[in-house]
Amino acid sequence: METGPLPVHYSRREALRHSAADPRGLPPGARRPEPGADPATVPVILVHGTNGRSASDWFTLAPLLANEGRTVYPFDWRRARPGAEVSATHRHAEELAAFITSTGATRVDVVGHSWGAVLAHYLVRCLPGEPAAGAVRSLVGLAPTYGGTTLHGLLRRPHRLPGRLRHWLDAKIPTWREQLPGSAVLRAIQAAPPAPGTRFTTIVTRYDQMVTPYTASLTALPGATPIVLQQHARRAVVGHLGILHHPVALTQVVRALDPA
């Protein structure tokens, strides 16, 4: 029996309702990698941001891509702890590499939101020995924090934070120190050789509360194709999370993934 296109809801509220019903579930139109699978098309790997959930964050984009005939695999990452010599970001990038390998695809496209885009960027730049790093055909950063974040200035002076708050952040957001501008992780990415086999696109919004100024994501990856949402939708007042469900922003994602 033939089925029509999946419904696409451009609503953060609907996304949260969907996620509340099954927090670890999949967004509509997405699937999990299966052993021995050979995707007919280049699959799209979706990587959510810090403390995000695929079920909510990709609630709009996943069915949109599925309706375009793309195979969609969301990658969920949680709270790997940094070690004495290995960052939490490095460990998550290794997990992402293993996930890409599990799809059975030799080429993939990746869409990353916020720090999720940085994980993918770290993979292709800092883990060149991983076969998955060379498999990334394109990386679309959606409100990426390529230049780090100070949480709208709240973390501008992290050494002045109360000890209890720092301990809480270490427990709940192990990558928070790595996300600060100028961190060792971000310096390692900048110092790594370029990834000529990967096409980069950066999509940002002027009203991003996490990336301030919003242009920091553009200047941190100058080789990427830059897209500012408000240049295509002047009245779009959406922030760091709202961009995940904005029709014009996601149309730009689909276009960026089109090899033509």
N, C-alpha and C positions, 0 to 999 in steps of 0.2 A: 504494500500500500504506500503510495507516494505521500510525502508530507511537505507542507509548505515551509517557508523560512521561519526561523525561530523568532519569537518576539524579542525586541530590543528595548529595554527600559532605560532611559537617560535620567536616572534618579538615584541619588545616594540613599535616600530613605528606603526605597524598594530594595536596594542592594543590602542594606543592613538587616532588613526583615528576612531576606533570603538567607543571609549568613547566620542569623540568630536561630533559624530552624535547624541548621546543620553547619556549625562553625567550621568543621574540618571537611566539609563537602566540596563539591566542584561547582563552579559557576555554570550557567546554562551553556551548552554547546562545547564544553571542554571534556577532555577524557584523560585517563591515566595511561602512561606507557605500558605496553604489553610485550612480554618476551617474544622475540622473533618477528615483531611487527616491522613492516616495510612501508612507511607512509608514501602514499601516491604523490603527494605534493611536499614541498619544503615546509615542515611544521613550524609553528610559532610557539616559542617558549615564553611564558609570562612570569615575570619575577616581581612580586610585590615589595613594598617598602618595609621599613622598620616597624615591627609589631603589627604588620598588616595581615590580611587574610585573603586568599585567592577567591573565596566564595563571595566576598563583598567587593573587593577592589577590582576584580575582573568581571563583575556581574554584567557590565554593559559591553565591554570590548570583546569578551569571549564569544557570545552569540553573533556579534557583528562580524567577526572574522570567520566564524563557522558558516555564516550565510554567504561568505565570499568563497567558500570551498576550501578553506584552510583547516588543517588539523591543529588543534589547540591543546597544548600541554601546560598547565600551570605548575610552577615550582614553588612549594612552600618551604620557607626556612624559618627557624625559630631562634634559639638562643645558644649558639656555640660559644664556648668560653675562650678568651684569648689565653695563650700559653706564654711561657717565658720567651720563646723565640718565634712563635707563630701567632699572628693576629686572628681574631674571630672572623674578620673579613676573608682572610686566606682560607680558613676552614670552610666557610660558607661557599667560597668560589670553587673549592674542590668538590663540595657536595653538588653544586650546580653542574660541574663538569661530568660527574658520575650520572646525574639525571639526564643530561643531554645524550650521553653514551647509551643510556638505557632505552632511548627512543628508537634506536636502530638507524637513525638518519645520519647521512654523511654531511648534510648541510642543514642548517637551521637558521631561522630568524629569531631575534630576541627583542622583547619589549620589556623594559624595566622601569618601574616607578620609584622615584626618590632614591634611597640607598640601594634598592634592588638593581637600578641601572649601574650603580658603582660596582656591585658584585660582578655583574657581567663584564663591565669594563676592566676590572681587575683580572678576570679570567683571561680575556683576550690579550691583555698587555703583559701581565706578570706571570702567567703560567703557560708559556709558549710550548712547553713539553707535553702539555695535555692535548690529545687529539681533538677534544671538544673545543679547544680554543681556536683551532684552525677551521672548525666546522661552522663558526658563526659568520653567516653571510652578511647580515645587517643587524645593527643594534640601534633601537629607537629608545631614547631616554625621554620619559614623560615626567616633567618636573624633576629632573635628576639633581642630585646633590653632588655633582662632580667637584665642586669647589668647597664642599663641606657645608655645615650649618651651625649657627649659634642659637637656634630656636628663637629667632626674632630678637636676638641680643641677650637672651637669658643666660646663655653659656659663654658669653664673651670673655668672662674671667672665671673659668672653672675652678681655679685654686681658691677662690673666695666662697665657693658654695659650702654650706654646712656639711660636716662629715656624714651626718645621717642621710642627707639627700644624695651625696656621692655614692654611698653604699647602696641606696635604693636604686639608683641608676645602674650601678654595676650589676645588680641582681636582675633588673627588669629589661635593661637595654645594654647588653654587654658590649655592643659596638659603639656606644655613645662617645667615648674618647677618640675612637678612630674616625668619627664623623666630624670632628672639630676641624676648622680650616687650618691647614698646615700640619696635620697629623702625619705620622710616619707612613701610614697606609696611603694617604693621598700623595705624599712626596714620592713614594715608591712607584705609583702609577705614572706620575709625571716624568719620572726618570727612566721608565721602561721604554724599550724600543716601540715604535708605532706598529699598528696592526694593519698593513696595507691591504690585506684580504677581506677586511670588514668595512662595510659602509655605515657611517654614523649619522644619525639625525637626532637633534635635540629640540624638544617641544616644551616651551615654558609659558607661564602666565605672569603678567605684570603684578598680579595680586597674590603672589605666593608668599605665605607667611613664614615658611621654613627657609626658603632661599632668599636671603636679603643681602645685597640687591638681587633681584631676579636675574640680572645679566651675569651673575657669577657662574651660572651653569653654562653659559655660552662661552665666556672667556676661558674657562677651565678646559674646554675641549674645542679649540679653534678650528680643527679640521672637519668638524661635523656640519651638516646642513642645519642652519638655525631657523627655527620657526617660533615666532611670538604669537600666541593665540589671538591677541587683540588686533593684530594686523589683518586677521581674517574674520574676526567677529568683534567689532569695536565695542559693543555693549556687554561683552562677556565679563562679568564680575565674578570670577571663580578663583578659588585658591588652590592650595597644595593637594587637597583631596578632591575638590569639586572637578578638577580637570580630568579625573578618571571617568567621569560620566558626561562630559560635555560633548555634544554631537559634532561640533566643528573640530575640536581637538582630536577626537577619535577618527574623524574623517582624514585628518592629516596623518594619523598613525597608519591607517590603511593605505594611503597613497605612498607613504615612505617605504612600506613593505612591498610595494609593487615593483618588481625588477624592471618593468618597462619604463 
